[in-house]
Amino acid sequence: MIVLIFALVLETASCGFFMYPERRNQSKGEVDVGVAALDAIGLVFFIIPGLIAFAVDFSANTIYLPSGKKAGLPSEEKFYAVHVSRDDMNKSGIEAIIKGHTGVEVDLYSKKVQVYQLENIDQVNAIRSNHS
């Protein structure tokens, strides 16, 4: 019984309809890979709930990224180098610097974050091409 409850909670949490209620009834656009992957995981482990998650997300348009958003890294023109003092070369310091420059809060302690040490800004393209 506990396994069933856990499975239903997991499946419900992976549905874009519940994760992003602000996206409901938006116009179609690029598919949010994260939501699609979570729905697919539901499909692999729990066929019926996974199908329902895909059906709900597509019918409510919550599987799509918000208008104007693109999946993946931004274009090359949006990258610029920021020089950081050695004292700020830690995850908390870098999070503060990113927020100061972009206004966006990031969590570098998240398992989703990949961190690379680059010698120069030109190495970004090499990393991007390896992940395409």
C-alpha positions in Angstrom: 0.0 0.0 0.0 2.8 2.4 0.9 4.6 1.6 -2.4 1.4 2.5 -4.3 1.0 5.8 -2.5 4.6 6.6 -3.1 4.2 5.8 -6.8 1.2 7.9 -7.2 2.8 10.9 -5.4 5.9 10.5 -7.6 3.8 10.4 -10.8 1.7 13.4 -9.7 4.8 15.4 -8.9 6.3 14.7 -12.3 3.3 16.1 -14.2 3.8 19.5 -15.7 0.2 20.3 -15.0 1.0 20.3 -11.3 4.6 21.5 -11.4 3.8 24.6 -13.6 0.2 25.7 -13.2 1.1 29.1 -14.7 1.7 27.3 -18.0 -1.9 26.0 -18.4 -3.6 27.0 -21.6 -0.5 28.8 -23.0 0.3 28.7 -26.7 2.3 25.8 -28.0 6.0 26.1 -28.3 9.2 24.1 -27.6 8.7 21.0 -25.5 10.2 21.3 -22.0 12.6 18.4 -21.9 12.4 18.2 -18.1 8.7 17.8 -18.0 8.8 15.3 -20.9 11.5 13.3 -19.2 9.6 13.1 -16.0 6.4 12.0 -17.8 8.5 9.4 -19.7 9.9 8.1 -16.4 6.3 7.7 -15.3 5.5 5.9 -18.5 8.4 3.5 -18.0 7.5 2.5 -14.5 3.8 3.0 -14.4 2.3 2.8 -17.9 -1.2 4.1 -17.2 -0.2 7.0 -15.0 2.6 7.9 -17.5 0.1 8.0 -20.4 -2.2 10.1 -18.3 0.6 12.5 -17.4 1.5 12.9 -21.1 -2.1 13.3 -22.1 -2.8 16.0 -19.4 0.4 17.9 -20.1 -0.3 18.0 -23.9 -3.9 18.8 -23.5 -3.3 21.6 -21.1 -0.1 22.8 -23.0 1.9 22.5 -19.7 4.6 20.4 -21.4 5.7 23.4 -23.5 8.2 26.0 -22.4 6.7 29.5 -21.8 6.5 31.7 -24.9 9.9 33.0 -26.0 11.8 30.5 -23.9 14.2 28.1 -25.7 15.5 24.7 -24.4 19.3 24.4 -23.9 22.0 27.0 -23.6 21.5 30.6 -24.8 23.1 31.8 -28.0 26.8 32.6 -28.0 26.2 36.3 -28.0 24.7 36.1 -24.5 27.8 34.8 -22.9 30.3 37.2 -21.3 33.2 36.7 -18.8 32.9 37.9 -15.2 36.1 38.1 -13.3 35.7 36.7 -9.8 38.1 37.2 -6.8 39.7 34.2 -5.2 37.7 34.9 -2.1 34.4 34.4 -4.0 35.5 31.2 -5.8 33.0 29.0 -3.9 29.5 28.0 -4.7 27.9 30.5 -2.4 30.0 33.4 -3.8 29.3 32.3 -7.4 25.6 32.1 -6.7 25.6 35.7 -5.4 27.6 36.9 -8.4 25.2 35.3 -10.9 22.2 36.8 -9.1 24.0 40.2 -9.1 24.6 40.1 -12.9 21.5 38.4 -14.1 18.9 38.8 -11.3 18.4 35.0 -11.4 18.8 32.8 -8.3 20.7 29.6 -9.0 21.4 26.6 -6.7 24.9 25.3 -7.5 24.3 22.6 -4.9 21.6 21.1 -7.1 22.4 17.7 -8.7 21.2 19.1 -12.0 24.0 21.6 -12.2 27.2 20.8 -14.1 30.3 22.9 -13.2 33.2 23.4 -15.5 36.4 25.3 -14.9 37.3 27.2 -18.1 40.5 29.0 -19.0 38.7 31.4 -21.3 35.2 32.1 -22.7 36.0 30.4 -26.0 35.9 27.0 -24.3 32.1 27.4 -23.8 31.5 26.5 -27.5 33.5 23.2 -27.0 31.4 22.3 -24.1 28.2 23.2 -25.9 29.2 21.0 -28.9 30.0 18.0 -26.6 26.5 18.2 -25.1 24.5 18.7 -28.4 
